Amino acid sequence: MGFRICFLGAKASPVQVLKAFGLSAEQLCSEMPQEEWWVAQIKSSGWTVLWSEEETFGQTKLAEIEAFSENHDICLCEINETTMWSSATFWRGGTEVWRVSHAGDGDDLFHIEATGDLPDTYELRRSALFDEQGGETGVDFVFEIPVELIEELIGFRYDSYLDASEVDQFHCLNAPVKQSLLRRIFG
């Protein structure tokens, strides 16, 4: 098993983020929730993280992301460790500024797609991780490129533990109810 998640980072308060994405807080949590949806604002960076246990959440909310980015910088990080997929996207002013993704489940361990006005550190990270990948086939270092770009931007990494002292407060969320296949087809 591995992580199959998505999280948003936004330069906004948790209340603003929840409202923008139609979510509600269930309760305050004393520590970082495990295998639950949550939201918290990181003290050191001021970015709010909205953690989703559903890896497709961000793709279903692209219109909301675009609208919210009119007034708030926002990023989306999608992770699927079972297929070694990682993706990072950044929006500002209602527009996607850059996107970097890696699909490591094919024959090309060096696969990377990058578009837009990339962060200044992109080429340096890409070069360093390509060098580290070298002939190594047991570890997918290129997977780290999107992950590290988001970490650099917001001060959070998906596989790291956030201590309660590092955030204003953890809020456990009511996860959106998934519609059944028939409900999605017939409405």
NUKOLNU-617339 format. One line per 8 residues: their letters; for each residue x, y, z of C-alpha. Coordinates in steps of 0.02 Angstrom, whole numbers, padded with zeros to 5 digits, always signed. Example, Ala and Ser with C-alpha at 12.3 -4.5 7.8 and 13.67 -1.06 7.14 Angstrom:
2
as = +00615:-00225:+00390  +00684:-00053:+00357
//
This chain:
187
mgfricfl = +00000:+00000:+00000  +00048:+00181:-00012  -00025:+00354:-00009  -00165:+00389:-00133  -00210:+00565:-00084  -00232:+00743:-00141  -00206:+00903:-00046  -00231:+01087:-00080
gakaspvq = -00125:+01226:-00012  -00199:+01401:-00007  -00142:+01571:+00053  -00307:+01593:+00145  -00385:+01549:+00311  -00457:+01375:+00343  -00632:+01451:+00351  -00610:+01529:+00178
vlkafgls = -00544:+01366:+00106  -00685:+01261:+00178  -00816:+01382:+00113  -00739:+01388:-00061  -00742:+01199:-00078  -00910:+01165:+00004  -00839:+01072:+00153  -00874:+01083:+00339
aeqlcsem = -00771:+01052:+00494  -00832:+00909:+00602  -00725:+00938:+00755  -00559:+01004:+00817  -00421:+00875:+00824  -00280:+00877:+00951  -00155:+00802:+00828  -00133:+00773:+00642
pqeewwva = -00273:+00657:+00587  -00228:+00492:+00504  -00334:+00428:+00359  -00460:+00569:+00378  -00495:+00731:+00288  -00427:+00883:+00380  -00381:+01065:+00363  -00250:+01168:+00457
qikssgwt = -00151:+01327:+00434  +00038:+01307:+00447  +00109:+01439:+00564  +00279:+01457:+00481  +00215:+01486:+00304  +00037:+01548:+00327  -00024:+01420:+00199  -00181:+01321:+00238
vlwseeet = -00177:+01136:+00193  -00338:+01046:+00146  -00301:+00859:+00153  -00411:+00740:+00054  -00406:+00552:+00067  -00478:+00549:-00110  -00342:+00567:-00240  -00464:+00633:-00372
fgqtklae = -00536:+00771:-00260  -00434:+00909:-00341  -00481:+00857:-00518  -00665:+00866:-00470  -00640:+01042:-00401  -00543:+01127:-00542  -00678:+01260:-00568  -00675:+01302:-00382
ieafsenh = -00485:+01305:-00381  -00481:+01424:-00528  -00612:+01539:-00450  -00529:+01537:-00278  -00361:+01578:-00357  -00431:+01745:-00416  -00394:+01812:-00241  -00283:+01679:-00161
diclcein = -00129:+01585:-00219  -00172:+01400:-00221  -00082:+01239:-00262  -00137:+01061:-00289  -00032:+00908:-00252  -00089:+00735:-00308  +00000:+00578:-00251  -00023:+00396:-00295
ettmwssa = +00121:+00294:-00227  +00047:+00132:-00293  +00081:+00191:-00471  +00219:+00316:-00428  +00116:+00463:-00493  +00149:+00636:-00423  +00084:+00802:-00483  +00099:+00983:-00425
tfwrggte = +00002:+01130:-00495  +00003:+01314:-00444  -00130:+01446:-00482  -00131:+01634:-00459  -00251:+01768:-00522  -00376:+01641:-00587  -00247:+01557:-00699  -00141:+01401:-00691
vwrvshag = +00038:+01466:-00679  +00133:+01301:-00684  +00112:+01113:-00677  +00238:+00973:-00652  +00192:+00788:-00655  +00280:+00621:-00653  +00213:+00450:-00700  +00336:+00318:-00643
dgddlfhi = +00236:+00164:-00686  +00298:+00152:-00865  +00463:+00108:-00945  +00533:+00285:-00926  +00587:+00320:-00746  +00639:+00493:-00805  +00464:+00541:-00864  +00421:+00718:-00815
eatgdlpd = +00297:+00841:-00890  +00320:+01024:-00847  +00223:+01172:-00915  +00203:+01356:-00878  +00310:+01482:-00784  +00404:+01356:-00677  +00480:+01399:-00507  +00660:+01459:-00513
tyelrrsa = +00717:+01302:-00423  +00635:+01180:-00546  +00787:+01152:-00659  +00905:+01130:-00511  +00789:+01002:-00429  +00760:+00912:-00594  +00946:+00901:-00630  +00990:+00842:-00454
lfdeqgge = +00855:+00709:-00449  +00892:+00649:-00626  +01074:+00629:-00573  +01021:+00536:-00417  +00908:+00423:-00521  +01054:+00378:-00634  +01045:+00192:-00666  +00945:+00158:-00508
tgvdfvfe = +00787:+00059:-00543  +00735:+00012:-00366  +00694:+00190:-00312  +00597:+00323:-00408  +00688:+00485:-00369  +00602:+00583:-00509  +00437:+00558:-00414  +00507:+00685:-00290
ipveliee = +00514:+00833:-00410  +00330:+00886:-00394  +00330:+00840:-00209  +00482:+00949:-00171  +00414:+01097:-00270  +00256:+01100:-00164  +00354:+01074:-00004  +00465:+01222:-00047
ligfryds = +00313:+01330:-00085  +00202:+01295:+00066  +00314:+01213:+00195  +00222:+01046:+00198  +00263:+00874:+00130  +00128:+00742:+00111  +00225:+00603:+00199  +00286:+00707:+00346
yldasevd = +00200:+00724:+00514  +00144:+00897:+00565  +00152:+00923:+00752  +00004:+01014:+00829  +00123:+01155:+00879  +00161:+01186:+00694  -00018:+01231:+00648  -00151:+01346:+00718
qfhclnap = -00272:+01201:+00742  -00316:+01038:+00654  -00497:+01026:+00600  -00566:+00854:+00553  -00687:+00868:+00407  -00845:+00787:+00348  -00787:+00702:+00189  -00899:+00732:+00039
vkqsllrr = -01025:+00594:+00010  -00983:+00496:-00146  -01127:+00473:-00266  -01163:+00298:-00327  -01126:+00255:-00508  -01312:+00250:-00550  -01339:+00419:-00467  -01197:+00495:-00569
ifg = -01268:+00421:-00731  -01452:+00458:-00704  -01442:+00607:-00587
//
